Amino acid sequence: MPNTKQDRARVAGGQDHEVRYEAKTEGVSKDKVKDTVKDVGNSRKKVEAKLDKKS
């Protein structure tokens, strides 16, 4: 099943491959990505914005 635009707009915090991808992209740990998803929700824009502030 191909990814849809909506799929790419979210970070599934419970799916290791998505957490690993986001951690690698942002240069942070997987735990930091998971914690950020818990804090701000699964919107990729919000997760990336918060991770960028922490870096």
Number of C-alpha atoms within 10 A of each C-alpha: 3 5 7 8 8 8 12 12 13 17 23 19 21 10 10 12 11 17 21 18 14 23 19 13 10 15 12 16 13 18 13 14 25 23 13 19 23 12 12 14 16 17 17 18 13 18 23 19 13 16 18 12 7 9 8
